[in-house]
């Protein structure tokens, strides 16, 4: 019988996410502002991230290592 895999944590705080991604909080914020919060609205404070969020952010943080990642279009 197989058991479903569960992540170590359900949600990661901003500092935990930055540590997981091996970057500073400032670099995490810049990554979020460049790829997610790019429609002119302010980034909310106190974000939390799931493991799948961290995987996507990890791909975006190293574009030269992951050429097959599809970029989100900039919103106008």
N, CA and C of each residue as an Amber inpcrd file, in Angstrom:
protein
   228
   0.8490000  -1.1750000   0.0000000   0.0000000   0.0000000   0.0000000
   0.8910000   1.2330000   0.0000000   0.5580000   2.2200000  -0.8260000
   1.3540000   3.4380000  -0.8730000   0.7620000   4.4840000   0.0490000
   1.6390000   5.2840000   0.5890000   1.2150000   6.3760000   1.4570000
   1.4680000   7.6880000   0.7390000   0.5810000   8.6600000   0.8640000
   0.8250000   9.9450000   0.2120000   2.0160000  10.6480000   0.8630000
   2.7800000  11.3410000   0.0450000   3.9110000  12.1060000   0.5600000
   3.4170000  13.4300000   1.1120000   3.9040000  13.7910000   2.2650000
   3.5480000  15.0700000   2.8540000   4.7950000  15.9290000   2.9530000
   4.6660000  17.2200000   2.6630000   5.8260000  18.0900000   2.8270000
   6.2150000  18.1740000   4.3030000   7.4490000  18.5500000   4.5350000
   7.9300000  18.6970000   5.9040000   7.0850000  19.7290000   6.6390000
   6.8100000  20.8260000   5.9680000   5.9630000  21.8780000   6.5280000
   4.8770000  22.1960000   5.5120000   3.7430000  22.6510000   6.0100000
   2.6790000  23.0360000   5.0870000   2.9630000  24.4060000   4.4820000
   3.4390000  25.3350000   5.3070000   3.7270000  26.6930000   4.8400000
   5.0630000  27.1700000   5.3800000   5.7430000  27.9980000   4.5910000
   7.0250000  28.5810000   4.9560000   6.8730000  30.1000000   5.0180000
   7.4460000  30.7360000   6.0240000   7.4190000  32.1900000   6.1400000
   8.4070000  32.7890000   5.1340000   8.3930000  34.1100000   5.0090000
   9.3170000  34.7830000   4.0920000  10.7830000  34.4780000   4.4480000
  11.1970000  34.6150000   5.7150000  12.5990000  34.2820000   6.0390000
  12.9300000  32.8090000   5.7900000  12.0110000  31.9080000   6.0890000
  12.2410000  30.4860000   5.8360000  12.3620000  30.2110000   4.3380000
  11.5190000  30.8670000   3.5500000  11.5610000  30.6850000   2.0960000
  12.8840000  31.1890000   1.5330000  13.3280000  32.3530000   1.9950000
  14.6010000  32.9020000   1.5220000  15.7510000  31.9600000   1.8760000
  15.7400000  31.4210000   3.0830000  16.7800000  30.4820000   3.4990000
  16.7280000  29.2220000   2.6470000  15.5290000  28.6850000   2.4250000
  15.3370000  27.4820000   1.6090000  15.8920000  27.6960000   0.2010000
  15.6940000  28.9080000  -0.3410000  16.1350000  29.2340000  -1.6980000
  17.5730000  29.7570000  -1.7410000  18.2080000  29.8470000  -0.5730000
  19.5880000  30.3140000  -0.4690000  19.7410000  31.7240000  -1.0240000
  18.8730000  32.6240000  -0.5680000  18.9320000  34.0200000  -0.9820000
  18.5470000  34.9050000   0.1940000  18.7710000  36.1950000   0.0400000
  18.3870000  37.1360000   1.0810000  16.9000000  37.4720000   0.9420000
  16.3590000  38.0830000   1.9860000  14.9580000  38.5260000   1.9190000
  14.7880000  39.5320000   0.7790000  15.7450000  40.4300000   0.6220000
  15.6870000  41.4140000  -0.4650000  15.6550000  40.7570000  -1.8350000
  16.4590000  39.7160000  -2.0170000  16.4520000  38.9910000  -3.2920000
  15.1210000  38.2730000  -3.5020000  14.5480000  37.7290000  -2.4280000
  13.2310000  37.0860000  -2.5270000  12.1740000  38.1010000  -2.9380000
  12.1990000  39.2740000  -2.3020000  11.2270000  40.3190000  -2.6490000
  11.3900000  40.7570000  -4.1020000  12.6280000  40.9110000  -4.5560000
  12.8660000  41.3140000  -5.9450000  12.3330000  40.2520000  -6.9110000
  12.5410000  38.9890000  -6.5790000  12.0410000  37.8890000  -7.4080000
  10.5120000  37.9060000  -7.4650000   9.8830000  38.1030000  -6.3180000
   8.4180000  38.1650000  -6.2680000   7.8970000  39.3610000  -7.0580000
   8.5500000  40.5160000  -6.9060000   8.1050000  41.7200000  -7.6150000
   8.3100000  41.5880000  -9.1210000   9.3340000  40.8920000  -9.5390000
   9.6190000  40.7370000 -10.9690000   8.6570000  39.7490000 -11.6340000
   8.2890000  38.6720000 -10.9270000   7.5300000  37.5990000 -11.5690000
   6.0770000  37.4750000 -11.1450000   5.7170000  37.9920000  -9.9780000
   4.3480000  37.7870000  -9.4980000   3.6070000  39.1080000  -9.2740000
   4.1810000  39.9750000  -8.4870000   3.5110000  41.2380000  -8.1580000
   4.0090000  42.3270000  -9.0970000   3.7150000  42.1550000 -10.3790000
   4.2340000  43.0610000 -11.4010000   3.1280000  43.8230000 -12.1260000
   1.9600000  43.9180000 -11.5000000   0.8470000  44.6210000 -12.1460000
   0.6110000  46.0060000 -11.5640000   1.5430000  46.5000000 -10.7580000
   1.4080000  47.8200000 -10.1720000   0.8760000  47.8010000  -8.7490000
   0.3230000  46.6850000  -8.3050000  -0.1410000  46.5840000  -6.9210000
   1.0320000  46.2560000  -6.0140000   0.9200000  46.6710000  -4.7570000
   1.9840000  46.4030000  -3.7960000   1.9700000  44.9450000  -3.3650000
   3.1520000  44.4460000  -3.0660000   3.2980000  43.0800000  -2.5480000
   2.7670000  43.0510000  -1.1180000   1.8950000  42.1070000  -0.7850000
   1.3850000  42.0080000   0.5870000   2.5130000  41.6560000   1.5590000
   2.3550000  42.0630000   2.8020000   3.3380000  41.7480000   3.8400000
   2.9810000  40.4180000   4.4880000   3.9810000  39.7280000   4.9700000
   3.7480000  38.4880000   5.6980000   3.2660000  37.3420000   4.8330000
   3.8430000  37.2050000   3.6550000   3.4530000  36.1130000   2.7660000
   3.9010000  34.7720000   3.3320000   3.1730000  33.7330000   2.9730000
   3.6000000  32.3690000   3.2690000   3.6630000  31.6020000   1.9550000
   4.4830000  30.5670000   1.9220000   4.7390000  29.8290000   0.7010000
   4.5940000  28.3430000   0.9420000   4.0120000  27.6480000  -0.0350000
   3.9560000  26.1860000   0.0160000   5.2280000  25.6470000  -0.6580000
   5.4540000  24.3520000  -0.5520000   6.6260000  23.7720000  -1.1980000
   6.5880000  23.9500000  -2.7060000   5.4150000  23.8590000  -3.3020000
   5.3270000  24.0430000  -4.7560000   5.6500000  25.4870000  -5.1400000
   5.2980000  26.4500000  -4.2940000   5.6960000  27.8440000  -4.5370000
   7.2150000  27.9680000  -4.5560000   7.8620000  27.3060000  -3.6060000
   9.3190000  27.3810000  -3.5050000  10.0010000  26.7410000  -4.7100000
   9.4070000  25.6900000  -5.2380000   9.9810000  25.0550000  -6.4360000
   9.9470000  26.0330000  -7.6010000   8.8150000  26.6770000  -7.8210000
   8.7000000  27.6300000  -8.9220000   9.6360000  28.8170000  -8.7170000
   9.6930000  29.3440000  -7.5040000  10.5970000  30.4580000  -7.2300000
  12.0510000  30.0460000  -7.4420000  12.3740000  28.8020000  -7.1060000
  13.7240000  28.2990000  -7.3460000  14.0680000  28.2650000  -8.8210000
  13.1180000  27.8680000  -9.6640000  13.3480000  27.8890000 -11.1150000
  13.5630000  29.3130000 -11.6010000  12.7170000  30.2310000 -11.1350000
  12.8350000  31.6190000 -11.5640000  14.1260000  32.2640000 -11.0860000
  14.6540000  31.8140000  -9.9640000  15.8580000  32.4440000  -9.4210000
  17.1080000  32.0480000 -10.1940000  17.0540000  30.9690000 -10.9710000
  18.2110000  30.4940000 -11.7370000  17.8000000  30.2080000 -13.1750000
  17.4870000  31.2560000 -13.9500000  16.9870000  31.0290000 -15.3170000
  17.9980000  30.3390000 -16.2180000  19.2830000  30.5300000 -15.9830000
  20.2860000  29.8930000 -16.8380000  20.3330000  28.3840000 -16.6290000
  19.8790000  27.9170000 -15.4580000  19.8770000  26.4850000 -15.1600000
  18.5860000  25.7950000 -15.5880000  17.5690000  26.5650000 -15.9420000
  16.2720000  25.9650000 -16.2540000  15.6470000  26.6220000 -17.4850000
  16.1800000  26.3520000 -18.6550000  15.6900000  27.0240000 -19.8660000
  14.2760000  26.6280000 -20.2830000  13.7330000  25.5480000 -19.7410000
  12.4100000  25.1060000 -20.1580000  11.2810000  25.7310000 -19.3470000
  11.6090000  26.5890000 -18.3910000  10.5840000  27.2150000 -17.5720000
   9.8770000  28.2880000 -18.3810000   8.5730000  28.2750000 -18.3680000
   7.7810000  29.2700000 -19.0830000   7.6220000  30.4880000 -18.1980000
   7.9860000  31.6230000 -18.7070000   7.9010000  32.8750000 -17.9700000
   6.4540000  33.3840000 -17.9630000   6.0430000  33.9500000 -16.8470000
   4.7290000  34.5780000 -16.7660000   4.8050000  35.9100000 -17.5040000
   3.8030000  36.2390000 -18.3280000   3.8360000  37.5180000 -19.0320000
   3.6350000  38.6730000 -18.0510000   4.2360000  39.8040000 -18.3530000
   4.0300000  40.9850000 -17.5330000   2.6120000  41.4830000 -17.7400000
   1.9680000  41.8160000 -16.6620000   0.6070000  42.3370000 -16.7520000
   0.6450000  43.8370000 -16.9670000  -0.3040000  44.3370000 -17.7090000
  -0.3180000  45.7900000 -17.9470000  -1.5200000  46.4330000 -17.3120000
